[in-house]
Structure formats: structure tokens, C-alpha cells
Amino acid sequence: MTTACPICKKPAEPKFRPFCSSRCANVDLQRWLSGSYVLPGDELDDEDPGRDAET
């Protein structure tokens, strides 16, 4: 079964799996580094007194 590149939807190449090329792999990396990909959830406050303190 051939998977599609998550960036451009071309067939993935084994050398760059799951991407089709180093270009698409770099596009994905840039999206992660720039914060384009985020997981939904509440932001944590560093000063939250309810959090466990490190011991």
C-alpha cells in the first residue's frame, strides 16, 4: 500500500517516508517549528499554585 505525502498528496518515497521529497519534509518541519501545528488544550500558567512543585 502506497501512502500519500501529507503535504502535497503525491506518493511517498521510501527515502523520505512519509513524505515524497526532502522539500515536503522541510515544509512539515518548518510548520512544527513555527507553531503552525498545535494540540488543542488549555494553556498552563507557570505560576499556578495548584501544580505540583518539583522536589
Secondary structure, DSSP 8 states (H G I E B T S, - for coil): ---B-TTT-SB--GGGTTSSSHHHHHHHHHHHHHT-S---S----TT-TTS----
